[in-house]
Amino acid sequence: MGFDETIIHCTAPALCGIKPACLFSMNGKVYSDGAKKLHEWQPYFSKDKKFFVPLKKSDGRFLFFVYDKNLLEQVCAKPENRNYLLLKDYPVQKGFGAVLAELLHRLAYSENFPHEVGLFLGYPLEDVIGFETHGAERFKYLGFWKVYGDKESAIRRMNLYKSCTETCMKLLSSGLSVPLAAKKYKLAKMQKKEA
């Protein structure tokens, strides 16, 4: 899979405004081949408050955190999520920027993914805590994440993410760029709501 396909495959729901963030790994060669494109795309996406954060890992891979600032701020502002992040020693009292900086620091410098990353990726708090408590056991459903709480709601959300990714991959293979594929998906979604 090339750079553009990897970006769409791994981040379409965040780029299209239906998921607060996506996280994936990319080898250094693929990243260096596409870094110029990221630079070209960033002005387009930053107008919509969507950002790419590549974090270089010690093994030469890049960990990408791609987020929709508006959606991620909403996740972090929920009282139950704020309390959870406080328990995980996030500087919640200093605001969203400080919480995001702490997450990025942990992603860049920790050997293991911090369990709370699921919250930032839009997983329900109940499922994040369920995974911390039970690990790979006692879950009700396995999809993009392990579901310990509301299975039906989680499946609907996962199906939305899957549909978004599939649609954007088709748009990309039809010749559209990554920004145009995301834009076309969002326009179609808005038109569907208005109908």
C-alpha positions as CSV (number, residue, x, y, z in Angstrom):
1,M,0.0,0.0,0.0
2,G,1.4,3.4,-0.9
3,F,1.4,6.5,1.2
4,D,-1.9,8.0,0.1
5,E,-3.7,4.6,0.5
6,T,-2.2,4.1,3.9
7,I,-3.4,7.5,5.1
8,I,-6.9,6.9,3.8
9,H,-7.1,3.3,5.1
10,C,-5.9,4.3,8.6
11,T,-7.4,7.8,9.1
12,A,-10.5,8.4,6.9
13,P,-12.9,8.6,9.8
14,A,-10.9,11.3,11.5
15,L,-10.3,13.2,8.3
16,C,-14.0,13.0,7.5
17,G,-15.1,14.3,10.9
18,I,-16.7,11.2,12.3
19,K,-14.0,10.0,14.7
20,P,-11.9,12.1,17.1
21,A,-8.6,10.5,16.2
22,C,-6.8,7.7,14.5
23,L,-3.4,6.1,15.4
24,F,-1.2,4.0,13.2
25,S,2.4,3.1,12.5
26,M,4.3,3.6,9.2
27,N,7.8,2.5,8.2
28,G,10.3,5.3,7.7
29,K,10.7,4.7,4.0
30,V,7.0,5.0,3.3
31,Y,6.9,8.2,5.4
32,S,9.9,9.8,3.7
33,D,8.2,9.1,0.3
34,G,5.0,10.9,1.4
35,A,6.2,13.6,3.8
36,K,6.0,16.3,1.1
37,K,2.4,15.4,0.5
38,L,1.6,15.8,4.2
39,H,3.1,19.3,4.1
40,E,1.0,20.1,1.0
41,W,-2.2,18.7,2.6
42,Q,-1.9,20.3,6.0
43,P,-3.2,23.8,5.0
44,Y,-6.3,22.2,3.6
45,F,-7.0,20.0,6.7
46,S,-6.0,22.6,9.3
47,K,-8.8,24.8,8.0
48,D,-11.1,22.1,9.3
49,K,-9.0,21.7,12.4
50,K,-7.7,18.3,11.4
51,F,-4.0,17.6,12.1
52,F,-1.4,15.0,11.4
53,V,1.3,14.5,14.1
54,P,4.1,12.1,13.0
55,L,6.1,10.8,15.9
56,K,9.4,9.2,15.1
57,K,10.1,6.1,17.2
58,S,13.5,4.7,18.2
59,D,13.2,1.8,15.7
60,G,12.8,4.2,12.7
61,R,9.0,3.8,12.4
62,F,6.7,6.7,12.5
63,L,3.7,6.6,14.8
64,F,0.9,8.9,13.3
65,F,-1.7,10.5,15.5
66,V,-4.3,12.1,13.2
67,Y,-7.0,14.1,15.0
68,D,-10.1,16.2,14.6
69,K,-9.5,19.0,17.1
70,N,-13.2,19.8,17.6
71,L,-14.2,16.2,18.2
72,L,-11.2,15.5,20.4
73,E,-11.9,18.5,22.6
74,Q,-15.5,17.3,23.0
75,V,-14.2,13.9,24.2
76,C,-11.7,15.4,26.6
77,A,-14.4,17.8,28.0
78,K,-16.8,15.2,29.1
79,P,-16.8,15.1,33.0
80,E,-16.3,11.4,33.2
81,N,-13.5,11.4,30.7
82,R,-11.8,14.4,32.5
83,N,-12.0,12.4,35.8
84,Y,-10.5,9.4,34.2
85,L,-7.7,11.4,32.6
86,L,-7.0,13.0,36.0
87,L,-6.6,9.5,37.5
88,K,-4.0,8.8,34.7
89,D,-2.0,12.0,35.7
90,Y,-3.0,14.1,32.7
91,P,-2.9,17.9,33.4
92,V,-6.6,18.3,32.8
93,Q,-6.8,21.6,34.8
94,K,-4.4,23.2,32.3
95,G,-6.7,22.6,29.3
96,F,-6.9,20.6,26.1
97,G,-3.5,21.7,24.8
98,A,-1.7,20.4,27.8
99,V,-3.7,17.1,27.7
100,L,-2.9,16.6,24.1
101,A,0.8,17.4,24.7
102,E,0.9,14.8,27.5
103,L,-0.7,12.2,25.3
104,L,1.8,12.9,22.4
105,H,4.7,12.7,24.8
106,R,3.5,9.3,26.1
107,L,3.0,8.0,22.6
108,A,6.5,9.2,21.5
109,Y,8.5,8.0,24.5
110,S,6.6,5.1,26.0
111,E,7.6,1.5,25.1
112,N,3.9,0.4,25.3
113,F,0.8,2.3,24.2
114,P,-0.9,3.9,27.2
115,H,-4.3,2.2,27.8
116,E,-6.0,5.5,27.9
117,V,-5.2,6.1,24.2
118,G,-8.5,4.4,23.4
119,L,-10.4,7.3,24.9
120,F,-8.7,9.7,22.5
121,L,-9.5,7.4,19.6
122,G,-13.2,7.7,20.4
123,Y,-13.7,4.4,22.2
124,P,-16.3,4.5,25.0
125,L,-14.8,5.0,28.5
126,E,-16.5,1.8,29.6
127,D,-14.6,-0.2,26.9
128,V,-11.3,1.5,27.8
129,I,-11.7,0.6,31.4
130,G,-13.0,-2.8,30.5
131,F,-9.8,-3.5,28.6
132,E,-7.6,-2.2,31.4
133,T,-9.5,-4.5,33.9
134,H,-10.0,-7.6,31.8
135,G,-7.4,-7.5,29.1
136,A,-8.3,-9.8,26.2
137,E,-11.0,-11.6,28.3
138,R,-14.7,-11.1,28.9
139,F,-15.3,-8.8,26.0
140,K,-18.7,-8.9,24.2
141,Y,-17.5,-8.1,20.8
142,L,-14.2,-7.6,18.9
143,G,-14.0,-5.1,16.0
144,F,-11.9,-2.0,15.9
145,W,-11.6,-2.3,19.6
146,K,-12.7,-4.8,22.3
147,V,-16.3,-3.9,23.5
148,Y,-17.2,-4.5,27.1
149,G,-20.2,-2.2,27.3
150,D,-22.9,-1.3,24.7
151,K,-22.3,-3.8,21.9
152,E,-25.0,-2.6,19.5
153,S,-23.9,1.1,19.7
154,A,-20.3,0.0,19.2
155,I,-21.1,-2.1,16.2
156,R,-23.0,0.9,14.6
157,R,-20.0,3.1,15.2
158,M,-17.6,0.6,13.8
159,N,-19.8,0.1,10.7
160,L,-19.8,3.8,10.1
161,Y,-16.0,3.9,10.3
162,K,-15.7,1.0,8.0
163,S,-18.2,2.5,5.5
164,C,-16.3,5.8,5.5
165,T,-13.0,4.1,4.9
166,E,-14.3,2.0,2.1
167,T,-16.0,5.0,0.4
168,C,-12.8,7.1,0.7
169,M,-10.6,4.3,-0.7
170,K,-12.9,4.1,-3.7
171,L,-12.8,7.8,-4.2
172,L,-9.0,7.7,-3.9
173,S,-8.7,4.9,-6.5
174,S,-11.0,6.9,-8.8
175,G,-8.2,9.5,-9.0
176,L,-9.1,11.9,-6.2
177,S,-6.4,13.1,-3.8
178,V,-6.6,12.4,-0.1
179,P,-8.1,15.9,0.7
180,L,-10.6,15.7,-2.1
181,A,-11.7,12.2,-1.1
182,A,-12.4,13.4,2.4
183,K,-14.1,16.5,1.2
184,K,-16.4,14.5,-1.2
185,Y,-17.3,12.1,1.6
186,K,-18.3,15.0,3.9
187,L,-20.3,16.7,1.2
188,A,-22.2,13.5,0.5
189,K,-22.8,13.0,4.2
190,M,-24.2,16.6,4.5
191,Q,-26.5,16.1,1.5
192,K,-27.8,12.9,2.9
193,K,-28.7,14.6,6.2
194,E,-30.5,17.4,4.3
195,A,-32.5,15.0,2.2
